[in-house]
Amino acid sequence: MAEDASYRASTQYRLWSFTPEALELLRANTNALATEHVKAAIQRRRQGLDVDDGETTTRDADQARNEGKKTNGARRDGGRTTNGNGGQYGHDADADADADADADASVVVCLTVAEEDQLLVYYCRKAMDLADFCGFPTTSTAVQYLKRFYLSNSPMTYHPKSIMPCALFLATKTENHYCPLGKFAAKVPKTTPEDIIAAEMLVTQGLRFTFDVRHPFRALEGGFMELLALLDGNGGGLPPALSGNKELAARVKEKMRTIEPREANGSGSRRTIPPGDQTGSDDGMDIEGEEGGGEEEEEAADERMAARIRSAHGKAKDLLKHEAQLTDAYFLYTPAQIWLACFLQVDEPLLLFYLDVKLFSPSLSSSTSTSMVTSTTSPQDDIEAPTPLKMKLLTHLRSAAALMRALRPAHGSNGADGSAAGAQAEAERGMSAQIKELEYIDRKLFQCQNPDMLDLVGLAKAKQMLWRKGGPGTADGEGNGEGGEGMRQDRKEKGKERGIEDPFGGALIS
């Protein structure tokens, strides 16, 4: 399992993989800490304690960011579109009255974890729209940067509207699709290059300087090619130990033609081929003695199966681009599990057949080899349900599929009954409610935004000035945390006192 060992050594597994409980606790702690800092900052502003005090503001910003990195964020699965400017529609009369009253109240009402989640999903969608508008193939990486950043930072501390363009710009660099800052800023309305670059160090810190994102797209392409190789019947796509078994490859190909489409079964699972069905034998098991319907019929069946594989591949890829990005799939599952879960949603019988082939053990008996390429509902015939590994894997895949499916109606996919019209009407009703909810959240965020962090450009310039003047080191790591030119000069003088003129030796003599 060299690939599995490689993934376990990656920063995505070590730093950005969680259990559902740990992820929920992390976000709850983050929200609580951000709420505490926001209330304290607003109270200070109301009392007029540190207005226009640049150094104090910078120090408070550093402290809030450092403590906020221990927790912070928001997410689950929801949210839709709105204008993001606080709207003219209310959540409801009582909620609007409460929000207006909070503006003058001494107690600040902050966002909840669920409200932060809805806001983050909206700006993740905006990042997708902006990337598509600019023609950047870095959408998924930018979205994951946003989600990772808001695990340790709250929207109440740093507004997503300021972070989102910076995350996309950073993704263009890490994904080797760099766009000059000036050209990038010109594509973002009402944004200057300073606005984008001011948050870059904050985003980098929030990512813990780990820019690699392991996406499931490449794994999906590999599975797509293996399914086509299995259909060829030349031994490709089989487990490595069986790759040269022509007889088994031929039986796998023959059985592949008899897989029923998902539409033939309301539950999406396999069912026994009816007796006398032209696509299979009477008992559904012995395929070696079947008489084919001629080469033309076999070629037509292969073409239909190839078209089915391509269709499932396209639909699964669309799920990877949307539902997988906007949910917690990247935090909870591996890239392989994510693409398999997406494929499971679009064509479950085909995916189950693929798992049967890939999990088949060459140590099993020849009778099991026959059952591996057959499909019946009896446990002894279905690849011995092959060991607890398959059942455990399916449990995780169905869980991941359910996580992504919860977001699908809002994305406009067909409902459970397969009715596109019904799903569209349902999505429109949900969209209207979500827009009102987001507008309420936006107005609420306006009242509980941390005032010390509103001007990221000003904060960045203030820290740069402190670094140049040799003031206290910044938490951003600028000047290596040593305090700039003044501190470097002190180090040089201390080196001379110890008799070290130049650690790299004297000047070169020609």
C-alpha positions as CSV (number, residue, x, y, z in Angstrom):
1,M,0.0,0.0,0.0
2,A,2.6,2.5,-1.1
3,E,0.1,5.1,-2.1
4,D,-1.7,4.9,1.2
5,A,1.6,5.3,3.1
6,S,2.4,8.3,0.9
7,Y,-0.9,9.9,1.7
8,R,-0.5,9.3,5.4
9,A,2.8,11.2,5.3
10,S,1.2,14.2,3.6
11,T,0.3,17.4,5.5
12,Q,-3.3,17.0,4.4
13,Y,-3.6,13.8,6.4
14,R,-1.5,14.9,9.4
15,L,-2.9,18.5,9.8
16,W,-6.2,18.7,8.0
17,S,-7.9,15.3,8.6
18,F,-10.4,15.1,11.5
19,T,-13.1,13.0,13.0
20,P,-16.5,14.6,12.9
21,E,-16.4,15.1,16.7
22,A,-13.0,16.7,16.6
23,L,-14.0,19.0,13.7
24,E,-17.2,20.1,15.5
25,L,-15.3,20.8,18.7
26,L,-12.6,22.8,16.9
27,R,-15.1,25.0,15.3
28,A,-17.1,25.5,18.5
29,N,-13.9,26.5,20.3
30,T,-12.9,28.8,17.5
31,N,-16.3,30.5,17.5
32,A,-16.2,30.9,21.3
33,L,-12.7,32.5,21.3
34,A,-13.6,34.8,18.4
35,T,-16.8,35.9,20.2
36,E,-14.7,36.7,23.3
37,H,-12.2,38.8,21.4
38,V,-14.9,40.6,19.3
39,K,-16.9,41.6,22.4
40,A,-13.7,42.9,24.1
41,A,-12.7,44.9,21.0
42,I,-16.1,46.4,20.6
43,Q,-16.3,47.3,24.3
44,R,-12.9,49.0,24.1
45,R,-14.1,51.0,21.1
46,R,-17.3,52.0,22.8
47,Q,-15.3,53.2,25.8
48,G,-12.8,55.0,23.5
49,L,-9.8,53.3,25.1
50,D,-7.5,52.7,22.1
51,V,-8.9,54.6,19.1
52,D,-6.2,55.7,16.7
53,D,-3.5,53.9,18.7
54,G,-1.7,52.2,15.9
55,E,0.8,50.2,18.0
56,T,-1.9,49.0,20.4
57,T,-4.2,48.0,17.6
58,T,-1.4,46.1,15.9
59,R,-0.5,44.3,19.1
60,D,-4.2,43.4,19.7
61,A,-4.5,42.1,16.2
62,D,-1.5,39.9,16.7
63,Q,-2.8,38.5,19.9
64,A,-6.2,37.9,18.5
65,R,-4.8,36.1,15.5
66,N,-2.4,33.9,17.5
67,E,-5.1,32.9,19.9
68,G,-7.7,32.5,17.2
69,K,-5.4,30.0,15.3
70,K,-5.9,27.5,18.2
71,T,-9.5,27.1,17.1
72,N,-11.9,29.1,14.9
73,G,-14.0,28.5,11.8
74,A,-17.4,27.4,10.7
75,R,-18.9,24.8,8.4
76,R,-21.3,22.0,7.9
77,D,-23.4,22.0,4.7
78,G,-25.8,24.7,3.7
79,G,-26.1,28.3,2.5
80,R,-26.8,29.7,-0.8
81,T,-26.4,33.0,-2.7
82,T,-27.1,36.5,-1.8
83,N,-25.6,39.9,-2.6
84,G,-23.5,39.9,0.6
85,N,-24.1,43.6,1.3
86,G,-26.9,43.1,3.8
87,G,-30.2,43.2,2.1
88,Q,-33.5,44.8,2.2
89,Y,-35.3,41.6,3.2
90,G,-35.6,40.5,6.8
91,H,-35.2,37.0,8.3
92,D,-38.5,37.6,10.1
93,A,-40.0,40.5,12.0
94,D,-38.8,39.5,15.4
95,A,-35.3,38.6,14.2
96,D,-35.0,42.0,12.5
97,A,-36.1,43.8,15.6
98,D,-33.5,41.9,17.7
99,A,-30.8,42.7,15.2
100,D,-31.6,46.4,15.2
101,A,-31.8,46.5,19.0
102,D,-28.4,44.8,19.3
103,A,-26.8,47.8,17.5
104,D,-27.4,50.0,20.5
105,A,-27.3,47.4,23.2
106,S,-24.3,47.0,25.5
107,V,-24.3,43.2,24.8
108,V,-23.0,42.2,21.4
109,V,-24.8,39.3,19.8
110,C,-22.2,37.3,17.7
111,L,-22.6,34.8,15.0
112,T,-23.2,31.1,15.8
113,V,-21.2,28.3,14.3
114,A,-24.1,27.5,12.0
115,E,-24.3,31.1,10.8
116,E,-20.6,31.2,10.2
117,D,-21.0,28.0,8.2
118,Q,-23.7,29.5,5.9
119,L,-21.6,32.6,5.3
120,L,-18.5,30.6,4.5
121,V,-20.4,28.4,2.0
122,Y,-21.7,31.5,0.2
123,Y,-18.1,32.9,-0.1
124,C,-16.8,29.6,-1.3
125,R,-19.4,29.8,-4.1
126,K,-18.2,33.3,-4.8
127,A,-14.7,32.0,-5.1
128,M,-15.9,29.5,-7.6
129,D,-17.6,32.2,-9.6
130,L,-14.6,34.4,-9.5
131,A,-12.3,31.7,-10.6
132,D,-14.6,30.8,-13.5
133,F,-14.9,34.4,-14.5
134,C,-11.1,34.8,-14.5
135,G,-10.5,31.5,-16.2
136,F,-8.4,30.1,-13.4
137,P,-8.2,26.2,-13.1
138,T,-7.6,26.6,-9.4
139,T,-11.1,26.8,-8.0
140,S,-10.9,23.7,-5.8
141,T,-7.6,24.7,-4.2
142,A,-8.9,28.2,-3.5
143,V,-12.0,26.8,-1.8
144,Q,-10.0,24.5,0.3
145,Y,-7.7,27.3,1.3
146,L,-10.7,29.3,2.5
147,K,-12.1,26.4,4.4
148,R,-8.8,25.6,6.1
149,F,-8.3,29.2,7.0
150,Y,-11.6,29.5,8.7
151,L,-10.9,26.5,10.9
152,S,-8.6,28.7,12.8
153,N,-10.1,32.1,12.1
154,S,-13.6,33.4,12.3
155,P,-15.6,35.5,9.9
156,M,-16.2,37.9,12.8
157,T,-12.4,38.5,12.9
158,Y,-11.6,38.5,9.2
159,H,-14.4,39.1,6.8
160,P,-14.5,36.5,4.0
161,K,-15.0,39.2,1.5
162,S,-11.4,40.3,2.2
163,I,-9.9,36.8,2.5
164,M,-11.6,35.2,-0.6
165,P,-9.7,37.1,-3.3
166,C,-6.4,36.6,-1.5
167,A,-7.0,32.8,-1.2
168,L,-7.7,32.6,-5.0
169,F,-4.6,34.7,-5.8
170,L,-2.5,32.4,-3.6
171,A,-4.0,29.3,-5.2
172,T,-2.9,30.6,-8.7
173,K,0.7,30.7,-7.4
174,T,0.7,27.4,-5.6
175,E,-1.0,25.6,-8.6
176,N,1.5,27.0,-11.0
177,H,-1.0,29.2,-12.8
178,Y,0.3,32.5,-11.7
179,C,-1.4,35.7,-12.7
180,P,0.4,39.1,-12.0
181,L,-1.1,40.9,-9.1
182,G,-2.1,44.0,-11.1
183,K,-4.0,41.9,-13.7
184,F,-5.7,39.9,-11.0
185,A,-6.8,42.9,-9.1
186,A,-8.2,44.5,-12.3
187,K,-10.6,41.5,-12.6
188,V,-12.0,41.9,-9.1
189,P,-14.4,44.8,-8.8
190,K,-13.6,47.6,-6.3
191,T,-10.4,45.9,-5.3
192,T,-6.8,47.2,-5.4
193,P,-3.6,45.1,-5.4
194,E,-3.0,46.3,-1.8
195,D,-6.4,44.8,-0.7
196,I,-5.5,41.4,-2.1
197,I,-1.9,41.2,-0.9
198,A,-2.6,42.6,2.6
199,A,-4.1,39.3,3.7
200,E,-1.6,37.0,2.1
201,M,0.5,36.5,5.3
202,L,-2.7,36.0,7.3
203,V,-3.9,33.3,4.9
204,T,-0.5,31.7,4.8
205,Q,-0.4,31.5,8.6
206,G,-3.9,30.1,8.7
207,L,-2.9,27.4,6.3
208,R,0.0,26.6,8.6
209,F,2.3,27.1,5.5
210,T,0.9,23.9,4.0
211,F,-0.1,24.7,0.4
212,D,-0.5,21.1,-0.9
213,V,-4.1,20.0,-1.4
214,R,-4.7,16.3,-2.4
215,H,-7.7,16.4,-4.7
216,P,-9.7,13.4,-5.8
217,F,-9.9,14.3,-9.5
218,R,-6.8,12.3,-10.5
219,A,-8.1,9.3,-8.7
220,L,-11.4,9.6,-10.5
221,E,-9.6,9.6,-13.8
222,G,-7.7,6.5,-12.8
223,G,-10.9,4.7,-11.9
224,F,-12.5,5.8,-15.2
225,M,-9.6,4.4,-17.2
226,E,-9.6,1.1,-15.2
227,L,-13.3,0.6,-15.9
228,L,-12.7,1.1,-19.6
229,A,-9.8,-1.3,-19.4
230,L,-12.0,-3.9,-17.8
231,L,-14.5,-3.5,-20.6
232,D,-11.7,-4.2,-23.1
233,G,-11.3,-7.7,-21.6
234,N,-7.5,-7.8,-22.1
235,G,-6.5,-8.1,-18.5
236,G,-6.2,-4.4,-17.8
237,G,-7.9,-3.0,-14.7
238,L,-7.6,-6.2,-12.7
239,P,-5.6,-6.3,-9.4
240,P,-1.9,-6.5,-10.1
241,A,-1.7,-10.2,-9.1
242,L,-4.3,-11.1,-11.7
243,S,-3.4,-8.7,-14.5
244,G,-2.3,-11.5,-16.8
245,N,-5.4,-13.7,-16.3
246,K,-7.0,-13.6,-19.7
247,E,-9.8,-16.1,-18.7
248,L,-10.8,-14.0,-15.7
249,A,-10.6,-10.8,-17.7
250,A,-13.0,-12.3,-20.3
251,R,-15.5,-13.3,-17.7
252,V,-15.3,-9.9,-16.0
253,K,-16.0,-8.3,-19.4
254,E,-19.0,-10.6,-20.0
255,K,-20.4,-9.9,-16.6
256,M,-19.9,-6.2,-17.0
257,R,-22.4,-6.2,-19.9
258,T,-25.1,-7.6,-17.6
259,I,-24.9,-4.9,-14.9
260,E,-28.3,-3.3,-14.6
261,P,-28.5,0.5,-14.7
262,R,-29.5,2.3,-11.5
263,E,-32.8,3.3,-13.0
264,A,-33.9,-0.3,-13.2
265,N,-33.8,-0.5,-9.4
266,G,-35.3,2.2,-7.2
267,S,-32.9,1.6,-4.4
268,G,-29.9,1.9,-6.6
269,S,-28.5,-1.5,-5.5
270,R,-28.0,-4.7,-7.5
271,R,-30.8,-7.2,-8.0
272,T,-30.9,-10.7,-9.4
273,I,-31.2,-11.0,-13.2
274,P,-34.7,-12.3,-13.8
275,P,-34.8,-15.9,-15.2
276,G,-34.9,-15.9,-19.0
277,D,-33.5,-12.4,-19.3
278,Q,-31.5,-12.0,-22.5
279,T,-28.7,-10.2,-20.7
280,G,-27.8,-13.2,-18.4
281,S,-28.1,-16.9,-17.8
282,D,-31.1,-18.6,-16.1
283,D,-29.3,-19.0,-12.8
284,G,-27.3,-15.7,-13.0
285,M,-24.0,-17.5,-12.3
286,D,-22.7,-19.8,-15.0
287,I,-21.6,-17.4,-17.8
288,E,-19.0,-19.6,-19.4
289,G,-21.6,-21.6,-21.3
290,E,-23.6,-18.6,-22.5
291,E,-24.2,-18.2,-26.2
292,G,-23.6,-14.7,-27.4
293,G,-26.1,-12.9,-29.6
294,G,-23.5,-12.3,-32.3
295,E,-20.6,-10.0,-32.5
296,E,-22.7,-7.1,-33.5
297,E,-24.8,-7.4,-30.4
298,E,-21.7,-7.7,-28.2
299,E,-20.2,-4.6,-29.8
300,A,-23.4,-2.7,-29.2
301,A,-23.5,-3.8,-25.6
302,D,-19.8,-2.7,-25.2
303,E,-20.6,0.6,-26.7
304,R,-23.6,1.1,-24.3
305,M,-21.5,0.2,-21.3
306,A,-18.7,2.5,-22.5
307,A,-21.2,5.3,-22.8
308,R,-22.5,4.5,-19.4
309,I,-19.0,4.7,-17.9
310,R,-18.3,8.1,-19.6
311,S,-21.7,9.4,-18.3
312,A,-21.0,8.3,-14.8
313,H,-17.5,9.8,-15.0
314,G,-18.9,13.2,-16.0
315,K,-21.5,13.3,-13.3
316,A,-19.1,12.2,-10.6
317,K,-16.7,14.9,-11.7
318,D,-19.4,17.5,-11.4
319,L,-20.1,16.3,-7.9
320,L,-16.4,16.6,-7.1
321,K,-16.4,20.2,-8.3
322,H,-19.3,21.3,-6.2
323,E,-20.7,19.1,-3.4
324,A,-17.3,17.7,-2.4
325,Q,-15.9,21.2,-2.2
326,L,-18.6,22.8,-0.2
327,T,-19.0,20.1,2.4
328,D,-16.6,18.7,5.0
329,A,-15.6,15.8,2.7
330,Y,-11.9,16.9,2.5
331,F,-11.6,17.1,6.2
332,L,-13.3,13.7,7.0
333,Y,-12.4,11.4,4.1
334,T,-9.5,10.5,1.9
335,P,-9.4,11.6,-1.8
336,A,-10.0,8.0,-2.8
337,Q,-13.1,7.7,-0.6
338,I,-14.4,11.0,-2.0
339,W,-14.3,10.0,-5.6
340,L,-15.7,6.6,-4.9
341,A,-18.6,8.2,-2.9
342,C,-19.4,10.5,-5.8
343,F,-19.3,7.6,-8.2
344,L,-21.6,5.6,-5.8
345,Q,-24.2,8.4,-6.1
346,V,-24.3,8.4,-9.9
347,D,-24.1,4.7,-10.6
348,E,-24.1,2.4,-7.6
349,P,-24.3,-1.0,-9.4
350,L,-21.3,-0.1,-11.5
351,L,-19.3,1.1,-8.5
352,L,-20.1,-2.0,-6.5
353,F,-18.9,-4.2,-9.5
354,Y,-15.7,-2.1,-9.6
355,L,-15.1,-2.7,-5.9
356,D,-15.7,-6.4,-6.3
357,V,-13.0,-6.6,-8.9
358,K,-10.5,-4.4,-7.1
359,L,-11.0,-6.2,-3.8
360,F,-10.9,-9.7,-5.2
361,S,-8.1,-11.8,-3.6
362,P,-6.2,-14.3,-5.8
363,S,-5.9,-16.6,-2.8
364,L,-9.7,-17.4,-3.0
365,S,-10.9,-20.6,-4.5
366,S,-11.8,-21.0,-8.2
367,S,-15.5,-21.2,-7.2
368,T,-15.2,-17.8,-5.6
369,S,-13.5,-16.6,-8.8
370,T,-16.7,-17.5,-10.6
371,S,-18.9,-15.8,-8.1
372,M,-16.7,-12.7,-8.3
373,V,-18.0,-12.0,-11.8
374,T,-21.6,-12.8,-11.0
375,S,-24.2,-10.8,-9.3
376,T,-26.9,-12.3,-7.1
377,T,-28.4,-11.3,-3.9
378,S,-27.3,-14.3,-1.9
379,P,-24.3,-13.5,0.3
380,Q,-22.3,-16.6,-0.8
381,D,-22.5,-15.6,-4.4
382,D,-21.6,-11.9,-4.1
383,I,-17.8,-12.2,-3.8
384,E,-18.3,-13.5,-0.3
385,A,-19.3,-9.8,0.4
386,P,-15.7,-10.0,0.3
387,T,-14.5,-9.8,3.8
388,P,-15.3,-7.1,6.3
389,L,-13.1,-4.7,4.2
390,K,-15.8,-4.2,1.6
391,M,-18.5,-3.6,4.1
392,K,-16.4,-1.2,6.1
393,L,-15.5,0.7,2.9
394,L,-19.1,0.9,1.8
395,T,-20.1,2.2,5.2
396,H,-17.7,5.1,4.8
397,L,-18.6,5.7,1.2
398,R,-22.3,5.9,2.0
399,S,-21.6,8.2,4.8
400,A,-19.6,10.5,2.5
401,A,-22.3,10.3,-0.1
402,A,-25.0,11.3,2.4
403,L,-22.9,14.3,3.5
404,M,-22.6,15.5,-0.1
405,R,-26.2,14.6,-1.0
406,A,-27.5,16.9,1.8
407,L,-26.2,19.9,-0.2
408,R,-27.4,18.7,-3.6
409,P,-31.0,20.0,-3.7
410,A,-29.8,23.5,-3.2
411,H,-27.4,23.0,-6.1
412,G,-30.2,22.1,-8.4
413,S,-29.8,18.4,-8.9
414,N,-32.7,16.0,-9.3
415,G,-34.6,15.0,-6.2
416,A,-35.0,11.5,-4.8
417,D,-37.9,10.8,-7.1
418,G,-35.8,11.8,-10.2
419,S,-38.1,14.6,-11.1
420,A,-36.1,17.6,-12.3
421,A,-39.1,19.9,-12.3
422,G,-40.0,19.0,-8.7
423,A,-36.4,19.4,-7.6
424,Q,-36.2,22.8,-9.3
425,A,-39.3,24.1,-7.6
426,E,-38.0,22.8,-4.2
427,A,-34.6,24.4,-4.9
428,E,-36.2,27.7,-5.7
429,R,-38.2,27.7,-2.4
430,G,-35.1,26.8,-0.5
431,M,-33.1,29.4,-2.3
432,S,-35.5,32.2,-1.3
433,A,-35.3,31.2,2.4
434,Q,-31.6,30.9,2.3
435,I,-31.2,34.4,0.7
436,K,-33.2,35.9,3.5
437,E,-31.2,34.0,6.1
438,L,-27.9,35.1,4.6
439,E,-29.0,38.7,4.5
440,Y,-29.9,38.5,8.2
441,I,-26.5,37.0,8.9
442,D,-24.8,39.7,7.0
443,R,-26.5,42.4,8.9
444,K,-25.7,40.6,12.2
445,L,-22.0,40.3,11.1
446,F,-21.9,44.1,10.5
447,Q,-22.7,44.6,14.2
448,C,-20.3,42.0,15.5
449,Q,-17.3,42.5,13.2
450,N,-14.0,42.9,15.1
451,P,-13.2,46.6,14.7
452,D,-9.5,46.0,15.1
453,M,-9.3,43.9,12.0
454,L,-11.4,45.9,9.6
455,D,-8.5,47.6,7.8
456,L,-6.2,44.8,6.8
457,V,-4.2,47.1,4.5
458,G,-3.7,49.6,7.3
459,L,-2.6,46.8,9.7
460,A,-0.2,45.4,7.1
461,K,1.4,48.9,6.6
462,A,1.6,49.5,10.4
463,K,3.4,46.2,10.9
464,Q,5.8,46.9,8.0
465,M,6.6,50.3,9.6
466,L,7.3,48.6,12.9
467,W,9.6,46.1,11.2
468,R,11.5,48.7,9.4
469,K,12.0,50.8,12.5
470,G,13.3,47.8,14.5
471,G,10.3,47.7,16.8
472,P,8.9,44.6,18.5
473,G,8.8,41.5,16.3
474,T,5.5,40.7,14.7
475,A,3.5,37.6,14.9
476,D,3.3,37.4,11.2
477,G,6.9,36.2,11.1
478,E,8.1,39.3,9.1
479,G,11.7,39.9,9.8
480,N,11.9,36.3,11.0
481,G,10.2,37.5,14.2
482,E,13.3,39.3,15.3
483,G,12.2,42.9,14.9
484,G,13.6,44.1,11.6
485,E,16.7,46.1,10.7
486,G,17.4,47.3,14.2
487,M,17.5,43.8,15.6
488,R,19.7,42.6,12.7
489,Q,22.1,45.4,13.5
490,D,22.2,44.3,17.2
491,R,23.0,40.7,16.1
492,K,25.9,42.0,14.0
493,E,27.3,44.0,16.9
494,K,27.0,41.0,19.3
495,G,28.8,38.9,16.7
496,K,31.7,41.4,16.6
497,E,31.9,41.3,20.4
498,R,32.4,37.5,20.2
499,G,35.1,38.0,17.5
500,I,32.9,37.0,14.6
501,E,33.4,39.5,11.8
502,D,31.5,37.7,9.0
503,P,30.0,34.2,9.4
504,F,30.5,33.6,5.7
505,G,34.2,34.7,5.6
506,G,35.9,37.7,4.1
507,A,35.7,39.2,0.7
508,L,36.8,37.1,-2.3
509,I,40.3,38.0,-3.7
510,S,40.7,37.8,-7.4
